[in-house]
Amino acid sequence: MAKSKSDSVSIPYPSLEGVSVETLAVRAGQIRTAELEHSEAIFPTSSFVYNSAEQAAARFSGAEPGNIYSRFTNPTVQMFENRIAAMEGAEMAVATSSGMSAILATCVALLQSGDHIVCSRSVFGTTNVLFEKYLGKFGIKTTFVDLTSIAAWESSLTAATKMLFLETPSNPLCEVVDLEKIAQLAARKDLLLVVDNCFCTPVLQKPLELGAHIVIHSATKYLDGQGRCIGGVVCGSEKLMTEVFGFLRSSGVTMSPFNAWVFLKGLETLPIRMRAHCENAQKIAEWLSEQAQIEQVFYAGLPTHPQHSVAAKQQSGFGGVLSFRVKGARAEAFSFINATELFSITANLGDTKSTITHPATTTHGRLSDDAKQQAGITENLIRLSVGIENATDLINDLQRGVNAL
C-alpha cells in the first residue's frame, strides 16, 4: 500500500493483503470520513485549516503529516494514488495533471543537465518532442533506439546514461520488448528503467514485478476509460516517488480532486473493461488480417506478430489498441477512416467508445519525416482503439472502410 501524505488512515481494509487486482481496483486506498460514506468523497478545497498556529507550523515543516494545500496534498487525490499504487505493486504513487506531466515530472525530478536518456523510438509522438526539443534545451540528451533490440539499447549507453524509457506495447505499432531482459540490462548498468504502461494497465502487465523501477500512466486513457478527464500518475519506490512529489509540490503540475474522483470510479471497472477491450481487439485484428485491401496488421495477439510469444509471457492479455496499413497512401487511409460511422475520429484511446485515427497527421504529426520513417509511421497507417461495443457491429463498420478502398 502506498504511503499516506496526510494524517488520515489509508488502509481501511486490512484483508486486502494478497488479494487480486480486481479487488484492489474497487477497494484499495479509500479514506473514509466521519460520515462513513460508502463511495469515495471529493474534497474540492484549495486549502485546509489547523487547530493551532503550532500545528500549522508543524505541517509546513514536515514534522507532522497532514493536509496543507491541494496543490500537493488532497485526500481524494491521495485515494487515487494509493489505489493505483496497490494495483501496480508500488510503494507510492504521485498523481499529475496529465500523462505528459507525469513523464516531465519524472525526468525533471530524477535527472540533471548532462544526463543521457535512451528511449524507444516507438513512443507517443509528444514524448519524443518533449525529450528532444525541451529536455534537450536543458542539457538532457536522448538517443532513440529500436524497442525490441536489446543490443541496440546496450550499444547506445554512454557514461552519462541515467535512464531507459519505453512503452510496451508501443504506440502505434504494438511492438513488445522483453521487460525482464531490459531490466537485467538496467540492473547491470545501474540505470533507471521507466515503463509507460498506458496500453496494458496493471490489469494486463506489471512492469515493477518484471524489474522496472518506475511505471507511468496517462490516466486519461484506460484508467478513466470514458474520455472524461485529463490526468497522469507515476508509480515506484518511496525513495524515487518522494523526489517526484517534491517536484510537483513546487511546480504545480498536479491532479485536481474532481479528476481524481473520476479516475477512482474508472479504476473500479478497469479489469472488466480490459477483458472486453482485449476480446474485441482480437476479433477485429483477425478479421482485418483476412482482408485483401489490408497490407499489414499490427497486434501482439496475432500468432504472426514477431513478439507474440514475449507478449503472451509478460502480459495477461494483448490490449485494445491495434494498427494496420491499408494498400495505398494517405488518400486511401483517409478514405477508410471517413467511411466509418461507429468509430469516432479522434486521437484519444482507451475509451469505451472505439476510436480511429491517422497517426502520421495526428499523434505523431509533429515528428520529422525521418523520425516518422524510423518509427514506422507511414502515410497508410491507421490506429484503432477498440472499445467495448458489440464486436460484430464494429467489424461491420470497418467493412465500410474496406469498401471505400
Beta strands, then each sheet from edge to edge (+ up, - down):
strand 1: 92-96
strand 2: 116-120
strand 3: 141-145
strand 4: 161-167
strand 5: 192-196
strand 6: 214-218
strand 7: 232-236
strand 8: 294-298
strand 9: 321-326
strand 10: 344-345
strand 11: 355-357
strand 12: 381-385
sheet 1: 1+ 7- 6+ 5+ 4+ 2+ 3+
sheet 2: 8+ 9- 12+ 11- 10-
end
